[in-house]
């Protein structure tokens, strides 16, 4: 069972003080102790969230080394928002090549599409152009990076990736094995709750969702608060219809990581983050086991 946990970049950068990192590592005194705790709970993968295009790789080197020393897989939440037209990765994303070299393994990179407020820009085409260029360059000899376009929440910007249908159309048009989908369950659930995407009567039987899940290579999993805020812990189905989403993936032969993407800074100051993280991981593990056994 592949269980991942996102860690926000503030906790991974050497140029940020330990005091500033505390809220992002559940109150542990340092990153290594937090990683050890996550590993003890069954986490097998850590995601860097978000790896800034303009970041200096050297600021992440120590944290990456710590994660690798624990024998954990690493995924990277990338971005392309600062790219207008895809050219060379060294130009568009100078911090990425040294990270890929350090990881020295095929790397999953969930990524948000190009978006903005301009009405005369085709953001879907721009996204496809950028990923086409980056994929051609990074994977010309070996499959170093598996891009995963993430479905987003609807906001007040032009975003072709803010519905599962929009993401599916981009991935199918690109038709590349190295560009799949990151199913952000919390974003989709938020859109449904706000009436911004259709809510199928039976999620597991919906044709669009099943076609979408055939292309899923990665996941982001987080619950919603009672006020509708995303990236909260998950402990029950009202936080997120996790069982239906996992069942959808399992029936479509999903082999990737079930990655929790929690924003500790939104809730950890008022709660016990260690306990809520443990409960979320246990709930996720139990749900996956049930779905794999065919239990509804």
C-alpha positions in Angstrom: 0.0 0.0 0.0 1.5 3.3 -1.1 0.7 6.1 1.3 2.1 9.6 0.7 2.2 12.8 2.7 2.8 16.3 1.3 5.1 18.6 3.2 4.9 22.3 2.4 8.0 23.8 1.0 8.5 26.1 4.0 9.4 23.1 6.1 11.9 21.9 3.6 14.0 25.0 2.9 17.2 25.5 4.7 16.9 29.3 4.5 13.8 29.2 6.8 14.2 29.2 10.5 13.2 26.1 12.7 10.7 28.3 14.5 8.9 29.2 11.2 8.9 25.5 10.3 7.1 24.3 13.4 3.5 24.6 12.2 4.4 22.7 9.0 6.0 19.7 10.7 3.3 19.1 13.4 5.3 20.7 16.2 8.3 18.4 15.9 11.6 20.1 16.7 13.1 19.2 13.3 12.2 17.7 9.9 13.9 14.4 10.6 11.8 13.6 13.6 8.6 14.5 11.7 9.7 12.1 8.8 10.4 9.4 11.3 6.9 9.9 12.8 5.2 9.7 9.4 7.2 6.6 8.5 6.1 4.9 11.7 2.5 5.5 10.7 3.0 3.7 7.3 3.9 6.6 5.1 6.1 5.4 2.2 6.4 8.7 0.2 6.9 12.4 0.8 5.7 15.1 -1.6 7.4 18.5 -1.9 4.6 21.0 -2.0 5.1 23.3 -4.0 8.5 23.3 -5.7 8.8 26.9 -6.8 10.0 27.5 -10.3 12.1 30.3 -9.0 13.4 28.5 -6.0 17.1 27.8 -5.4 17.7 24.0 -5.4 20.4 24.4 -2.7 17.8 25.4 -0.2 16.1 22.0 -0.6 19.2 19.8 -0.8 19.5 19.0 2.9 15.8 18.1 3.2 15.8 15.9 0.2 18.8 14.1 1.5 17.1 13.4 4.9 14.0 12.0 3.1 16.2 9.8 0.9 18.2 8.6 3.9 14.9 7.2 5.4 14.3 5.1 2.3 11.1 7.0 1.3 10.0 7.8 -2.2 9.8 11.5 -3.2 7.2 13.1 -5.4 7.3 16.8 -6.4 4.3 19.1 -6.7 5.6 21.3 -9.6 4.2 24.5 -11.2 4.1 26.1 -14.5 2.3 29.4 -13.6 5.4 31.5 -14.3 5.9 30.0 -17.8 4.3 31.8 -20.7 5.6 29.6 -23.5 7.4 26.3 -23.0 10.9 26.4 -24.1 13.8 24.7 -22.3 13.4 23.3 -18.8 16.7 25.0 -17.8 15.1 28.4 -18.7 11.5 27.7 -17.6 12.3 25.8 -14.4 15.9 26.2 -13.5 15.5 24.6 -10.1 14.0 21.3 -11.6 17.0 19.7 -13.4 19.3 19.5 -10.3 16.4 18.1 -8.2 15.7 15.4 -10.9 19.4 14.5 -10.9 19.4 14.3 -7.1 16.4 12.0 -7.0 17.9 9.8 -9.7 14.6 7.9 -10.1 11.4 8.2 -12.2 9.5 11.1 -10.5 5.8 11.9 -10.3 5.1 15.6 -10.7 1.5 16.8 -10.1 1.0 20.2 -11.6 -1.6 22.9 -11.9 -2.4 24.1 -15.4 -1.7 27.5 -16.8 -4.4 30.0 -15.7 -5.1 33.7 -15.5 -7.5 36.5 -15.8 -7.0 37.3 -19.5 -9.9 36.5 -21.7 -8.0 36.2 -25.0 -5.6 33.5 -23.9 -6.2 29.8 -24.6 -4.8 28.5 -21.3 -5.5 24.9 -22.2 -3.4 25.2 -25.3 -0.7 27.0 -23.4 -0.6 24.2 -20.8 -0.3 21.5 -23.5 2.4 23.4 -25.2 4.5 23.7 -22.1 4.1 20.1 -21.0 4.8 18.9 -24.5 8.1 20.8 -24.5 9.1 19.8 -21.0 8.2 16.2 -21.5 10.1 16.0 -24.7 13.2 17.4 -23.1 13.1 15.6 -19.8 12.1 12.2 -21.1 14.0 12.1 -24.4 16.2 9.3 -23.2 14.5 7.8 -20.1 11.2 8.4 -18.3 12.5 10.7 -15.7 9.3 12.7 -15.0 5.6 11.5 -14.9 3.6 14.7 -15.1 0.1 14.6 -13.6 -2.3 17.4 -14.4 -4.3 18.2 -11.3 -8.0 19.1 -11.2 -8.4 22.4 -9.3 -11.2 24.2 -7.4 -13.2 26.8 -9.3 -11.9 30.3 -8.6 -12.3 33.7 -10.1 -9.7 33.0 -12.9 -9.8 31.3 -16.3 -8.6 27.8 -15.4 -9.1 25.0 -17.9 -8.2 22.5 -15.2 -11.0 23.4 -12.7 -13.2 20.5 -13.7 -12.5 16.8 -14.2 -13.9 17.1 -17.7 -11.4 19.9 -18.5 -8.4 18.0 -17.2 -9.5 14.8 -19.0 -9.8 16.7 -22.3 -6.2 18.1 -22.0 -4.7 14.7 -21.1 -6.5 12.9 -23.9 -5.6 15.5 -26.5 -1.9 15.4 -25.5 -2.0 11.6 -25.7 1.3 11.1 -23.9 2.0 8.3 -21.4 4.2 10.7 -19.4 1.3 13.1 -18.9 -1.5 11.7 -16.8 -3.9 13.0 -14.1 -3.6 13.9 -10.5 -7.0 13.3 -8.9 -7.4 15.9 -6.3 -10.4 14.5 -4.4 -10.8 17.5 -2.1 -11.0 19.9 -5.0 -13.6 17.8 -6.8 -15.6 17.4 -3.6 -15.4 21.2 -3.0 -16.7 21.9 -6.5 -19.6 19.4 -6.0 -20.5 20.9 -2.6 -20.6 24.4 -4.1 -22.7 23.3 -7.1 -19.8 24.0 -9.5 -19.5 20.4 -10.9 -22.2 17.9 -11.4 -22.8 15.4 -8.6 -23.5 11.9 -10.0 -26.1 9.9 -8.1 -23.6 7.0 -7.8 -20.0 8.2 -8.1 -18.6 4.7 -8.8 -20.9 4.2 -11.8 -20.5 7.6 -13.5 -19.0 7.2 -17.0 -17.1 10.5 -16.9 -15.5 9.7 -13.5 -14.5 6.2 -14.7 -12.9 7.5 -17.9 -11.1 10.2 -15.8 -9.8 7.6 -13.3 -8.3 5.5 -16.1 -5.8 8.3 -16.6 -5.0 8.9 -12.9 -1.4 8.4 -12.0 -1.4 10.3 -8.7 -3.7 11.6 -6.0 -4.2 14.5 -3.6 -6.4 13.6 -0.7 -7.8 16.1 1.9 -11.0 16.7 3.8 -13.2 19.8 4.1 -13.9 21.7 7.3 -17.5 22.4 8.4 -17.0 25.9 6.8 -16.0 24.3 3.5 -12.3 25.0 3.7 -10.1 22.4 1.9 -6.9 20.6 3.0 -8.3 19.5 6.4 -7.9 16.0 8.0 -10.1 13.2 6.9 -11.8 11.0 9.6 -15.2 10.3 8.3 -17.2 10.3 5.0 -18.7 13.8 5.5 -15.1 15.2 5.4 -14.7 13.5 2.0 -16.5 10.6 0.2 -13.2 8.7 0.4 -14.6 5.2 0.0 -16.3 6.1 -3.3 -13.2 7.8 -4.7 -10.9 5.0 -3.7 -13.4 2.4 -5.2 -13.4 4.4 -8.4 -9.6 4.2 -8.6 -9.3 0.6 -7.6 -11.9 -0.6 -10.1 -9.8 1.3 -12.8 -6.6 -0.5 -11.7 -4.9 2.4 -10.1 -1.3 1.6 -9.1 -0.1 4.9 -7.8 0.3 6.7 -4.4 -2.6 7.7 -2.2 -1.1 11.0 -1.1 -2.5 13.1 1.8 -2.3 16.8 1.1 -3.0 18.5 4.4 -2.4 22.2 5.1 -1.3 22.0 8.8 -1.1 25.8 9.0 -4.9 26.0 8.5 -5.8 23.9 11.6 -2.8 22.7 13.5 -2.7 25.6 15.9 -6.1 24.8 17.4 -5.8 21.0 17.2 -3.4 18.2 18.0 -1.7 17.8 14.6 0.1 14.5 15.5 -3.2 12.9 16.4 -5.2 14.2 13.4 -2.4 13.1 11.0 -2.4 9.6 12.6 -6.2 9.4 12.4 -6.2 10.5 8.7 -3.6 8.0 7.7 -5.3 5.2 9.6 -8.7 6.1 8.0 -7.1 6.2 4.5 -5.4 2.8 5.0 -8.6 1.2 6.3 -10.6 2.6 3.4 -8.1 1.2 0.8 -8.1 -2.2 2.5 -11.9 -2.3 2.5 -12.2 -1.3 -1.2 -9.6 -3.9 -2.2 -11.5 -6.6 -0.4 -14.6 -5.4 -2.3 -16.4 -4.3 0.8 -18.9 -1.4 0.4 
